[in-house]
Amino acid sequence: MKIAIVSDIHDNLANLKIFLSFIKKEGVKIIFCCGDLTSPETLDYLISDFNGKVFLTLGNADQRKEILEKFSKGNLELTLFESFGEVKIKNLKIAFSHFLEEIKNPLQKYDFVFYGHSHRPSLENLGETIILNPGNLAGLYYKATFAILDTENKKIDLKILEKIKNSTGCPGLR
């Protein structure tokens, strides 16, 4: 199964559109979003244009009150965590948050730890645990990036949005 990991969208709907088009073609079934979508409208666009499950934790730039009011009531496509999420998928233990320091348990308890905030992609190992920051989809400070995890082989690929757009002719980014 393929999982997309994204963070720091910051209401950039053009980049979100390219991202969603790409992951649909790749057969992605689950998205982990590590915060800073920013507005409820961006979250609404994300879940309405993706035919799969979305796990979201909120970040410091999110309109927290508005998002919680609109989306905390039983949406089958969305599982919303305020600051820290913990999920088990295909026998993989995954923790995610906007801030790495929000993950309270020892990081080694998990197979994967996802976080955002810095806008800079990074990938490191802590023993058997893989710690990933997918960068930012908005393209702020660094190129717009996200990651794809293949749960079968536990391989993570970092994707640079402009390379996807240029290679596929995806609309949306000018």
Contact map, one row per residue, 1 for C-alpha under 8 A:
111000000000000000000000000110000000000000000000000000000000000000000000000000000000000000000000000000000000000000000000000000000000000000000000000001110000000000000000000000
111100000000000000000000011111000000000000000000000000000000000000000000000000000000000000000000000000000000000000000000000000000000000000000000000111100000000000000000000000
111110000000000000000000000111110000000000000000000000000000000000000000000000000000000000000000000000000000000000000000000000000000000000000000000111100000000000000000000000
011111000000000000000010000101110000000000000000000000000000000000000000000000000000000000000000000000000000000000000000000000000000000000000000011110000000000000000000000000
001111100000000000000000000000111100000000000000000000000000000000000000000000000000000000000000000000000000000001000000000000000000010000000000011110000000000000000000000000
000111111000000000000000000000111100000000000000000000000000000000000000000000000000000000000000000000000000000000000000000000000000011110000000111000000000000000000000000000
000011111000000000000000000000001111100000000000000000000000000000000000000000000000000000000000010000000000000000111010000000000000011110000000010000000000000000000000000000
000001111100000000000000000000000111100000000000000000000000000000000000000000000000000000000000000000000000000000011010000000000000001111000000000000000000000000000000000000
000001111111000100000000000000000011110000000000000000000000000000000000000000000000000000000000000000000000000000000000000000000000000111000000000000000000000000000000000000
000000011111000000000000000000000001111000000000000000000000100000000000000000000000000000000000000000000000000000000000000000000000000011000000000000000000000000000000000000
000000001111100000000000000000000000111001000000000000000000000000000000000000000000000000000000000000000000000000000000000000000000000001000000000000000000000000000000000000
000000001111111100000000000000000000000000000000000000000000000000000000000000000000000000000000000000000000000000000000000000000000000011000000000000000000000000000000000000
000000000011111110000000000000000000000001000000000000000000000000000000000000000000000000000000000000000000000000000000000000000000000000000000000000000000000000000000000000
000000000001111111000000000000000000000000000000000000000000000000000000000000000000000000000000000000000000000000000000000000000000000000000000000000000000000000000000000110
000000000001111111100000000000000000000000000000000000000000000000000000000000000000000000000000000000000000000000000000000000000000000011000001000000000000000010000000000110
000000001001111111110000000000000000000000000100000000000000000000000000000000000000000000000000000000000000000000000000000000000000000010000000000000000000000000000000000000
000000000000111111111000000000000000000000000000000000000000000000000000000000000000000000000000000000000000000000000000000000000000000000000000000000000000000000000000000100
000000000000011111111100000000000000000000000000000000000000000000000000000000000000000000000000000000000000000000000000000000000000000000000000000000000000000010001000011110
000000000000001111111110000000000000000000000000000000000000000000000000000000000000000000000000000000000000000000000000000000000000000000000000000000000000000010000000000000
000000000000000111111111000000000000000000000100110000000000000000000000000000000000000000000000000000000000000000000000000000000000000000000000000000000000000000000000000000
000000000000000011111111100000000000000000000000000000000000000000000000000000000000000000000000000000000000000000000000000000000000000000000000000000000000000000000000010000
000000000000000001111111110000000000000000000000000000000000000000000000000000000000000000000000000000000000000000000000000000000000000000000000000000000000000000010000000000
000100000000000000111111111100000000000000000000000000000000000000000000000000000000000000000000000000000000000000000000000000000000000000000000000000000000000000000000000000
000000000000000000011111111100000000000000000000010000000000000000000000000000000000000000000000000000000000000000000000000000000000000000000000000000000000000000000000000000
000000000000000000001111111100000000000000000000000000000000000000000000000000000000000000000000000000000000000000000000000000000000000000000000000000000000000000000000000000
010000000000000000000111111100000000000000000000000000000000000000000000000000000000000000000000000000000000000000000000000000000000000000000000000000000000000000000000000000
010000000000000000000011111110000000000000000000000000000000000000000000000000000000000000000000000000000000000000000000000000000000000000000000000000000000000000000000000000
111100000000000000000011111111100000000000000000000100000000000000000000000000000000000000000000000000000000000000000000000000000000000000000000000000000000000000000000000000
111000000000000000000000001111100000000000000000001110000000000000000000000000000000000000000000000000000000000000000000000000000000000000000000000000000000000000000000000000
011100000000000000000000000111110000000000000000000111100000000000000000000000000000000000000000000000000000000000000000000000000000000000000000000000000000000000000000000000
001111000000000000000000000111111000000000000000000111100000000000000000000000000000000000000000000000000000000000000000000000000000000000000000000000000000000000000000000000
001111000000000000000000000001111100000000000000000001110000000000000000000000000000000000000001000000000000000000000000000000000000000000000000000000000000000000000000000000
000011100000000000000000000000111110000000000000000001111000000000000000000000000000000000000000000000000000000000000000000000000000000000000000000000000000000000000000000000
000011110000000000000000000000011111000000000000000000011110000000000000000000000000000000000001110000000000000001110000000000000000000000000000000000000000000000000000000000
000000111000000000000000000000001111110000000000000000011111010000000000000000000000000000000000110000000000000000011000000000000000000000000000000000000000000000000000000000
000000111100000000000000000000000111110000000000000000000111110000000000000000000000000000000000010000000000000000001000000000000000000000000000000000000000000000000000000000
000000111110000000000000000000000011111001100000000000000110110000000000000000000000000000000000000000000000000000000000000000000000000000000000000000000000000000000000000000
000000001110000000000000000000000011111101000000000000000000111000000000000000000000000000000000000000000000000000000000000000000000000000000000000000000000000000000000000000
000000000110000000000000000000000000111111100000000000000000011001100000000000000000000000000000000000000000000000000000000000000000000000000000000000000000000000000000000000
000000000000000000000000000000000000011111110000000000000000001001100100000000000000000000000000000000000000000000000000000000000000000000000000000000000000000000000000000000
000000000000000000000000000000000000001111111000000000000000000000000000000000000000000000000000000000000000000000000000000000000000000000000000000000000000000000000000000000
000000000010100000000000000000000000111111111100000000000000000000000000000000000000000000000000000000000000000000000000000000000000000000000000000000000000000000000000000000
000000000000000000000000000000000000101111111110000000000000000000000000000000000000000000000000000000000000000000000000000000000000000000000000000000000000000000000000000000
000000000000000000000000000000000000000111111111000000000000000000000000000000000000000000000000000000000000000000000000000000000000000000000000000000000000000000000000000000
000000000000000000000000000000000000000011111111100000000000000000000000000000000000000000000000000000000000000000000000000000000000000000000000000000000000000000000000000000
000000000000000100010000000000000000000001111111110000000000000000000000000000000000000000000000000000000000000000000000000000000000000000000000000000000000000000000000000000
000000000000000000000000000000000000000000111111111001000000000000000000000011000000000000000000000000000000000000000000000000000000000000000000000000000000000000000000000000
000000000000000000000000000000000000000000011111111000000000000000000000000000000000000000000000000000000000000000000000000000000000000000000000000000000000000000000000000000
000000000000000000010000000000000000000000001111111000000000000000000000000000000000000000000000000000000000000000000000000000000000000000000000000000000000000000000000000000
000000000000000000010001000000000000000000000111111100000000000000000000000000000000000000000000000000000000000000000000000000000000000000000000000000000000000000000000000000
000000000000000000000000000010000000000000000011111110000000000000000000000000000000000000000000000000000000000000000000000000000000000000000000000000000000000000000000000000
000000000000000000000000000111100000000000000000011111000000000000000000000010000000000000000000000000000000000000000000000000000000000000000000000000000000000000000000000000
000000000000000000000000000011100000000000000000001111100000000000000000000111100000000000000000000000000000000000000000000000000000000000000000000000000000000000000000000000
000000000000000000000000000001111000000000000010000111110000000000000000000011100000000000000000000000000000000000000000000000000000000000000000000000000000000000000000000000
000000000000000000000000000001111000000000000000000011111000000000000000000001111000000000000000000000000000000000000000000000000000000000000000000000000000000000000000000000
000000000000000000000000000000011110000000000000000001111100000000000000000001111000100000000000000000000000000000000000000000000000000000000000000000000000000000000000000000
000000000000000000000000000000001110000000000000000000111110000000000000000000011111100000000001110000000000000000000000000000000000000000000000000000000000000000000000000000
000000000000000000000000000000000111100000000000000000011111010100000000000000001110000000000000110000000000000000000000000000000000000000000000000000000000000000000000000000
000000000000000000000000000000000111100000000000000000001111110000000000000000000010000000000000111000000000000000001000000000000000000000000000000000000000000000000000000000
000000000000000000000000000000000011000000000000000000000111110000000000000000000000000000000000010000000000000000000000000000000000000000000000000000000000000000000000000000
000000000100000000000000000000000001110000000000000000000011111000000000000000000000000000000000000000000000000000000000000000000000000000000000000000000000000000000000000000
000000000000000000000000000000000011111000000000000000000111111100100000000000000000000000000000000000000000000000000000000000000000000000000000000000000000000000000000000000
000000000000000000000000000000000000011100000000000000000000111111100000000000000000000000000000000000000000000000000000000000000000000000000000000000000000000000000000000000
000000000000000000000000000000000000000000000000000000000100011111110000000000000000000000000000000000000000000000000000000000000000000000000000000000000000000000000000000000
000000000000000000000000000000000000000000000000000000000000001111111000000000000000000000000000000000000000000000000000000000000000000000000000000000000000000000000000000000
000000000000000000000000000000000000001100000000000000000000001111111100000000000000000000000000000000000000000000000000000000000000000000000000000000000000000000000000000000
000000000000000000000000000000000000001100000000000000000000011111111111000000000000000000000000000000000000000000000000000000000000000000000000000000000000000000000000000000
000000000000000000000000000000000000000000000000000000000000000111111111000000000000000000000000000000000000000000000000000000000000000000000000000000000000000000000000000000
000000000000000000000000000000000000000000000000000000000000000011111111100000000000000000000000000000000000000000000000000000000000000000000000000000000000000000000000000000
000000000000000000000000000000000000000100000000000000000000000001111111100000000000000000000000000000000000000000000000000000000000000000000000000000000000000000000000000000
000000000000000000000000000000000000000000000000000000000000000000111111111001010000000000000000000000000000000000000000000000000000000000000000000000000000000000000000000000
000000000000000000000000000000000000000000000000000000000000000000111111111000010000000000000000000000000000000000000000000000000000000000000000000000000000000000000000000000
000000000000000000000000000000000000000000000000000000000000000000001111111000000000000000000000000000000000000000000000000000000000000000000000000000000000000000000000000000
000000000000000000000000000000000000000000000000000000000000000000000011111100000000000000000000000000000000000000000000000000000000000000000000000000000000000000000000000000
000000000000000000000000000000000000000000000000000000000000000000000011111111100000000000000000000000000000000000000000000000000000000000000000000000000000000000000000000000
000000000000000000000000000000000000000000000000000010000000000000000000011111100000000000000000000000000000000000000000000000000000000000000000000000000000000000000000000000
000000000000000000000000000000000000000000000010000111000000000000000000001111100000000000000000000000000000000000000000000000000000000000000000000000000000000000000000000000
000000000000000000000000000000000000000000000010000011110000000000000010001111110000000000000000000000000000000000000000000000000000000000000000000000000000000000000000000000
000000000000000000000000000000000000000000000000000011110000000000000000001111111000000000000000000000000000000000000000000000000000000000000000000000000000000000000000000000
000000000000000000000000000000000000000000000000000000111000000000000011000001111100000000000000000000000000000000000000000000000000000000000000000000000000000000000000000000
000000000000000000000000000000000000000000000000000000111100000000000000000000111111100000000000000000000000000000000000000000000000000000000000000000000000000000000000000000
000000000000000000000000000000000000000000000000000000001100000000000000000000011111000000000000000000000000000000000000000000000000000000000000000000000000000000000000000000
000000000000000000000000000000000000000000000000000000001110000000000000000000001111100000000000110001000000000000000000000000000000000000000000000000000000000000000000000000
000000000000000000000000000000000000000000000000000000001000000000000000000000001111110000000011110001100000000000000000000000000000000000000000000000000000000000000000000000
000000000000000000000000000000000000000000000000000000011000000000000000000000001011111000000011100000000000000000000000000000000000000000000000000000000000000000000000000000
000000000000000000000000000000000000000000000000000000000000000000000000000000000001111100001111000000000000000000000000000000000000000000000000000000000000000000000000000000
000000000000000000000000000000000000000000000000000000000000000000000000000000000000111110001110000000000000000000000000000000000000000000000000000000000000000000000000000000
000000000000000000000000000000000000000000000000000000000000000000000000000000000000011111111100000000000000000000000000000000000000000000000000000000000000000000000000000000
000000000000000000000000000000000000000000000000000000000000000000000000000000000000001111111100000000000000000000000000000000000000000000000000000000000000000000000000000000
000000000000000000000000000000000000000000000000000000000000000000000000000000000000000111110000000000000000000000000000000000000000000000000000000000100000000000000000000000
000000000000000000000000000000000000000000000000000000000000000000000000000000000000000111111000000000000000000000000000000000000000000000000000000000000000000000000000000000
000000000000000000000000000000000000000000000000000000000000000000000000000000000000000111111100000000000000011100000000000000000000000000000000000000100000000000000000000000
000000000000000000000000000000000000000000000000000000000000000000000000000000000000011110111110000000000000111100000000000000000000000000000000000000000000000000000000000000
000000000000000000000000000000000000000000000000000000000000000000000000000000000000011110011111000000000000011111000000000000000000000000000000000000000000000000000000000000
000000000000000000000000000000000000000000000000000000000000000000000000000000000001111000001111100000100000010111000000000000000000000000000000000000000000000000000000000000
000000000000000000000000000000010100000000000000000000001000000000000000000000000001110000000111110100100000000011100000000000000000000000000000000000000000000000000000000000
000000000000000000000000000000000110000000000000000000001110000000000000000000000011100000000011111101100000000001110000000000000000000000000000000000000000000000000000000000
000000100000000000000000000000000111000000000000000000001111000000000000000000000011000000000001111101000000000000111000000000000000000000000000000000000000000000000000000000
000000000000000000000000000000000000000000000000000000000010000000000000000000000000000000000000111111100000000000111000000000000000000000000000000000000000000000000000000000
000000000000000000000000000000000000000000000000000000000000000000000000000000000000000000000001111111100000000001110000000000000000000000000000000000000000000000000000000000
000000000000000000000000000000000000000000000000000000000000000000000000000000000000000000000000001111110000000000000000000000000000000000000000000000000000000000000000000000
000000000000000000000000000000000000000000000000000000000000000000000000000000000011000000000000111111110000000000000000000000000000000000000000000000000000000000000000000000
000000000000000000000000000000000000000000000000000000000000000000000000000000000001000000000011101111111110000000000000000000000000000000000000000000000000000000000000000000
000000000000000000000000000000000000000000000000000000000000000000000000000000000000000000000000000011111100000000000000000000000000000000000000000000000000000000000000000000
000000000000000000000000000000000000000000000000000000000000000000000000000000000000000000000000000000111110100000000000000000000000000000000000000000000000000000000000000000
000000000000000000000000000000000000000000000000000000000000000000000000000000000000000000000000000000111111100000000000000000000000000000000000000000000000000000000000000000
000000000000000000000000000000000000000000000000000000000000000000000000000000000000000000000000000000101111110010000000000001001000000000000000000000000000000000000000000000
000000000000000000000000000000000000000000000000000000000000000000000000000000000000000000000000000000000111111000000000000001111000000000000000000000000000000000000000000000
000000000000000000000000000000000000000000000000000000000000000000000000000000000000000000001000000000001111111000000000000000001000000000000000000000000000000000000000000000
000000000000000000000000000000000000000000000000000000000000000000000000000000000000000000011110000000000011111110000000000000001000000000000000000000000000000000000000000000
000000000000000000000000000000000000000000000000000000000000000000000000000000000000000000011100000000000001111110000000000000011100000000000000000000000000000000000000000000
000000000000000000000000000000000000000000000000000000000000000000000000000000000000000000011110000000000000011111000000000000001111000000000000000000000000000000000000000000
000000000000000000000000000000000000000000000000000000000000000000000000000000000000000000000111000000000010011111100000000000001111000000000000000000000000000000000000000000
000010000000000000000000000000000100000000000000000000000000000000000000000000000000000000000111100100000000000111110000000000000011110000000000000000000000000000000000000000
000000100000000000000000000000000100000000000000000000000000000000000000000000000000000000000001111100000000000011111000000000000001110000000000000000000000000000000000000000
000000110000000000000000000000000110000000000000000000000000000000000000000000000000000000000000111100000000000001111110000000000000111100000000000000000000000000000000000000
000000110000000000000000000000000011000000000000000000000010000000000000000000000000000000000000011000000000000000111110000000000000000000000000000000000000000000000000000000
000000000000000000000000000000000000000000000000000000000000000000000000000000000000000000000000000000000000000000011111000000000000001000000000000000000000000000000000000000
000000110000000000000000000000000000000000000000000000000000000000000000000000000000000000000000000000000000000000011111100000000000011100011100000000000000000000000000000000
000000000000000000000000000000000000000000000000000000000000000000000000000000000000000000000000000000000000000000000111110000000000111100000100000000000000000000000000000000
000000000000000000000000000000000000000000000000000000000000000000000000000000000000000000000000000000000000000000000011111000000001111100000000100000000000000000000000000000
000000000000000000000000000000000000000000000000000000000000000000000000000000000000000000000000000000000000000000000001111100000011111000000000000000000000000000000000000000
000000000000000000000000000000000000000000000000000000000000000000000000000000000000000000000000000000000000000000000000111110000111100000000000000000000000000000000000000000
000000000000000000000000000000000000000000000000000000000000000000000000000000000000000000000000000000000000000000000000011111000111000000000000000000000000000000000000000000
000000000000000000000000000000000000000000000000000000000000000000000000000000000000000000000000000000000000000000000000001111111110000000000000000000000000000000000000000000
000000000000000000000000000000000000000000000000000000000000000000000000000000000000000000000000000000000011000000000000000111111110000000000000000000000000000000000000000000
000000000000000000000000000000000000000000000000000000000000000000000000000000000000000000000000000000000001000000000000000011111000000000000000000000000000000000000000000000
000000000000000000000000000000000000000000000000000000000000000000000000000000000000000000000000000000000001001000000000000011111100000000000000000000000000000000000000000000
000000000000000000000000000000000000000000000000000000000000000000000000000000000000000000000000000000000011111110000000000011111110000000000000000000000000000000000000000000
000000000000000000000000000000000000000000000000000000000000000000000000000000000000000000000000000000000000001110000000001111011111000000000000000000000000000000000000000000
000000000000000000000000000000000000000000000000000000000000000000000000000000000000000000000000000000000000000111000000011111001111100000000000000000000000000000000000000000
000000000000000000000000000000000000000000000000000000000000000000000000000000000000000000000000000000000000000111100000111100000111110000000000000000000000000000000000000000
000000000000000000000000000000000000000000000000000000000000000000000000000000000000000000000000000000000000000001110001111000000011111000000000000000000000000000000000000000
000011100000000000000000000000000000000000000000000000000000000000000000000000000000000000000000000000000000000001110011110000000001111100000000111000000000010000000000000000
000001110000000000000000000000000000000000000000000000000000000000000000000000000000000000000000000000000000000000010111110000000000111110000101110000000000000000000000000000
000001111000000000000000000000000000000000000000000000000000000000000000000000000000000000000000000000000000000000010011100000000000011111110111110000000000000000000000000000
000001111101001100000000000000000000000000000000000000000000000000000000000000000000000000000000000000000000000000000000000000000000001111100011110000000000000010000000000000
000000011111001000000000000000000000000000000000000000000000000000000000000000000000000000000000000000000000000000000000000000000000000111110001000000000000000000000000000000
000000000000000000000000000000000000000000000000000000000000000000000000000000000000000000000000000000000000000000000000000000000000000111111111100000000000000000000000000000
000000000000000000000000000000000000000000000000000000000000000000000000000000000000000000000000000000000000000000000010000000000000000101111111000000000000000000000000000000
000000000000000000000000000000000000000000000000000000000000000000000000000000000000000000000000000000000000000000000010000000000000000000111110000000000000000000000000000000
000000000000000000000000000000000000000000000000000000000000000000000000000000000000000000000000000000000000000000000011000000000000001100111111000000000000000000000000000000
000000000000000000000000000000000000000000000000000000000000000000000000000000000000000000000000000000000000000000000000000000000000000110111111100000000000000111000000000000
000000000000001000000000000000000000000000000000000000000000000000000000000000000000000000000000000000000000000000000000000000000000001111110111110000000000000111000000000000
000001000000000000000000000000000000000000000000000000000000000000000000000000000000000000000000000000000000000000000000100000000000011110100011111000000000011110000000000000
000111100000000000000000000000000000000000000000000000000000000000000000000000000000000000000000000000000000000000000000000000000000011110000001111100000000011110000000000000
000111000000000000000000000000000000000000000000000000000000000000000000000000000000000000000000000000000000000000000000000000000000010000000000111110000001111000000000000000
011110000000000000000000000000000000000000000000000000000000000000000000000000000000000000000000000000000000000000000000000000000000000000000000011111000001111000000000000000
011110000000000000000000000000000000000000000000000000000000000000000000000000000000000000000000000000000000000000000000000000000000000000000000001111100111100000000000000000
111000000000000000000000000000000000000000000000000000000000000000000000000000000000000000000000000000000000000000000000000000000000000000000000000111111111000000000000000000
111000000000000000000000000000000000000000000000000000000000000000000000000000000000000001010000000000000000000000000000000000000000000000000000000011111110000000000000000000
100000000000000000000000000000000000000000000000000000000000000000000000000000000000000000000000000000000000000000000000000000000000000000000000000001111100000000000000000000
000000000000000000000000000000000000000000000000000000000000000000000000000000000000000000000000000000000000000000000000000000000000000000000000000001111110000000000000000000
000000000000000000000000000000000000000000000000000000000000000000000000000000000000000000000000000000000000000000000000000000000000000000000000000011111111000000000000000000
000000000000000000000000000000000000000000000000000000000000000000000000000000000000000000000000000000000000000000000000000000000000000000000000000011101111100000000000000000
000000000000000000000000000000000000000000000000000000000000000000000000000000000000000000000000000000000000000000000000000000000000000000000000001111000111110000000000000000
000000000000000000000000000000000000000000000000000000000000000000000000000000000000000000000000000000000000000000000000000000000000000000000000001110000011111000000000000000
000000000000000000000000000000000000000000000000000000000000000000000000000000000000000000000000000000000000000000000000000000000000010000000000111100000001111100000000000000
000000000000000000000000000000000000000000000000000000000000000000000000000000000000000000000000000000000000000000000000000000000000000000000000111100000000111110110000000000
000000000000000000000000000000000000000000000000000000000000000000000000000000000000000000000000000000000000000000000000000000000000000000000011110000000000011111110000000000
000000000000001001100000000000000000000000000000000000000000000000000000000000000000000000000000000000000000000000000000000000000000000010000011110000000000001111111000000000
000000000000000000000000000000000000000000000000000000000000000000000000000000000000000000000000000000000000000000000000000000000000000000000011000000000000000111111100000010
000000000000000000000000000000000000000000000000000000000000000000000000000000000000000000000000000000000000000000000000000000000000000000000000000000000000001111111110000000
000000000000000000000100000000000000000000000000000000000000000000000000000000000000000000000000000000000000000000000000000000000000000000000000000000000000001111111111110000
000000000000000001000000000000000000000000000000000000000000000000000000000000000000000000000000000000000000000000000000000000000000000000000000000000000000000011111111111010
000000000000000000000000000000000000000000000000000000000000000000000000000000000000000000000000000000000000000000000000000000000000000000000000000000000000000001111111110000
000000000000000000000000000000000000000000000000000000000000000000000000000000000000000000000000000000000000000000000000000000000000000000000000000000000000000000111111100000
000000000000000000000000000000000000000000000000000000000000000000000000000000000000000000000000000000000000000000000000000000000000000000000000000000000000000000011111110000
000000000000000000000000000000000000000000000000000000000000000000000000000000000000000000000000000000000000000000000000000000000000000000000000000000000000000000011111111000
000000000000000001001000000000000000000000000000000000000000000000000000000000000000000000000000000000000000000000000000000000000000000000000000000000000000000000011101111110
000000000000000001000000000000000000000000000000000000000000000000000000000000000000000000000000000000000000000000000000000000000000000000000000000000000000000000001000111110
000000000000011011000000000000000000000000000000000000000000000000000000000000000000000000000000000000000000000000000000000000000000000000000000000000000000000000000000011111
000000000000011001000000000000000000000000000000000000000000000000000000000000000000000000000000000000000000000000000000000000000000000000000000000000000000000001001000011111
000000000000000000000000000000000000000000000000000000000000000000000000000000000000000000000000000000000000000000000000000000000000000000000000000000000000000000000000000111
